[in-house]
Amino acid sequence: MEQNPFLQEAGQQRFADNPEPRCASLLILDVSGSMLGEPLRQLQEGIEVYKDSLHSDPLARQRVEVAILTFGGKVELMCPFATVDAFSIPRLEARGDTPMGQAVVEGLGLLDSQKTVYKQHGIAYYRPWIFLLTDGGPTDAHTHYWAEAAQRVKEGESKKSFSFFAVGVEGADMRRLSEISVREPLKLQGLEFRKMFEWLSASQQAVSRSTPGDTVKLETPAGWAQI
């Protein structure tokens, strides 16, 4: 598909104005029907904390780019990759089943495309982050999506193409999450979304202060998760 010349020009201007290296952060969020009510409200507030925290760090504000992909009945790109200044928090709505495998596959494709954009514009980038959050099990576990997602996550991690984190809210099928994630999935304590996003922001701020390719020791996710 040929790229829209107006979008291409906007992208060129964006990187000309801010040539800093980028840390892509992809949030893949479960908004299926079981998230209705307090879980979704707390998740919404957690994303707001995440944005505010990144925005308070001058370097992270220029370097961390966030995208949000949701899955609930269907997979939907709510926010394309953007720095926090241009990142608009979507209003999340709970609905439908849990096509988690499809969401991961589409998220990996989105991330590949974003890395290509960086390369085309000569922008250095850190190892991207993928953060999967769910309170259930995949309703597409017996389709090709789930097998493809598990295979591609494992291959990507082995090549250090990205870092993939899976977090299960109360009710999540942790065994299924273990099938897709190289790292041991984390179990959210209660509805501590705020603390989880504070940890994520602090970790990405630490990464953004480093040089792409450097190893950064992350803090243990204490206070919000258990393995």
N, C-alpha and C positions, 0 to 999 in steps of 0.2 A: 504494500500500500504506500503510495507516494505521500510524503509528509506535507502538511499544510504549510506554505511558505511563510504565512504570518506567525504560526507557532514556532517555526524554525528560527525566524528572526528574533522572536521574543526569548527563545532559549539562548541564542547567541548573546543577546544583551544581558541576560541574567548572569551568565558566567563571566562576561566582560566586567560587569559591575562587582562581581564577587568571585574571584578566581581561587578562593580558599579550597583546600582539599575537602572532600565530603565524606560524611559517615551516614550511609543510608540506614534508616530504621523503619522496617515494615511491621506494622501491627496487624495481625490476622485475628479478628475478634468474632467470637460466637455471639450472635444476636438472635438465636433460635427462641422459640416460645417459652422455654423453661427459664430464660433469663429475665422474663417479665417481672416488673416490680422493683424491689430493693436492689437485687443484683445489678440490673441495668443502670439504675440511678447511681449506685456507687461507682460503677465502671465509668459512667459519663463524668462524674466528678474527678475520678482518678486521671482521666485524660487531660482535664483542665489543669490539674496540678502538674502533670508532666510537661505540658506546654509552658506554663508559667515558670517552672523551674529551669527549663532549657533557656527560656528567654532571658532569665536573670544572669546568665553566663555569656559575656560578650563573644567569646570564641565559639562556644557551642551554638550560639544564635546564628553564626555564619556557616558553621560546618555540618551540623546535624540536619539531615533532611528526612522528614517523616511522611509516610504514606499509610493510609488505613484501608484495609480490605475486610469486609464483613461477610459472614455467612449465616443465613437464617432463611430457609426456604430457597434462597438463591445466593450466589456469590456476587458481591457488588463492590466496586471500587468507590469508596466514599470520598477519599482525598488522594490525589496523585502526589508524588514526591515533591516536597517543598520545604524550604527552611522555615523556622518557626515564625518569622515575620510574615510569611505569606501563607502559613498553614491555618486553615479555618476548621475548627472542630465541628464535626457533623452532629446532628441530633440523631441518636441511635433509637431504633424501634425494634422491639422483639416480635418475631414472627417465624412460623414455619419450622421445618426440620433442620438437620445438622449436616450439610454437605461439606464436611471438613476436609476430606481428601481433595475434592475439587478446588477448595479454597487454597490449599497449600500449593497445588500444581499451578494454579493461576498466579499465585503470589510469586512463585519462583520465576515464572515467565516475566512478570512485571519487573522483578529485580534484575533479571538478565538484560532487559531492555534499558533499564536505568543505567546500568554499568556501561552499556554500549554508548549511551548519551555522554557519559563522563569521558570516555575514551575519545569520542569524536571531537570533543571540545578541549582536549588536553588537560582535563581536570583529574588530579590525583585523588584516590579515595582509600578509605580505611576498609577493613573487612566489614561488610554489611551485617546488620542484626535482623533476625526474623523472630518475632515474639508471637507465639500462638497461644491464645487463651480460650478455654472452653469449659462448660459445666456439664458436658454430656459425653456421648460417644458418637462416632461418625455414622450417619445413616447411609453413607455410601461405602462402607467398609468392604462390601463384597463386589465392588465395581473396580474397573481398571484404575480409577483415580487413586484409591488408597494404596495399591501396590506401587503405582508410579510415584506417588508422593514419598513413600518410605524409601524407595530406591534413590530418588533424586536428592533427598535430604542427606542420606548417608554418603552419597558420592560427593555432594557439595561440601560437607564437613571434612571428608577425607582430603579434599583438594584445598581446604581452607578458603573456599569461595564465599562463605558466610558463616555466621554463628547462629544456630537455631536453638531457641528456648521454648519449651512447652510448659504451660502452667494450667493446672486443673483446679477449677473452682469446685466447691462442694457438689457432689453428684457426678463428677467427671469420671470417665472410664480410664483410670490410670494405666491399666494393662494395655489398652489400645494406644495411649499416648507413648508408651514405651516402645511400641512397634515402629513408630514413626520418627522418634527422636534418638540421636546418639547419646546425648546427655540424659541423665536420669530426670524425668519430669518432676516439676516442683508442684506441691500441693499448697494452694492458697489457704492461709489460716482465716477462717471466717470470710468476711468481705473486705479484707485489707488491701483493696485496690490502691488506695492512696499511698500506702507505704511501698507497695510494689512499684508504682510509677516513680516514686521518689528515688528508689534504688536504681531503676532503669535510667533515670535522668542523671543521677550522680555518676553512674558507670559510664555513660556516654560523654559526659563532661570530661571525665578523666581520659577517655580515649581521644577526644578532640584536642586535648592539650599535648598529645604525643605526636610523633611523626608517623605517617602511614608505614606500616610494616613492623613497627615496634610492638613488643609484647607488653601489655598493660595488665597488671594484677587487679582483679576486680574484688570488691568487698563481698563477703559471704552474705547471701540474701537472708539475713537474720531479721526477725520481727514480723515477717509477713509470709514466710513459706517454710515448708518442711519437705524433706525428701522421703 
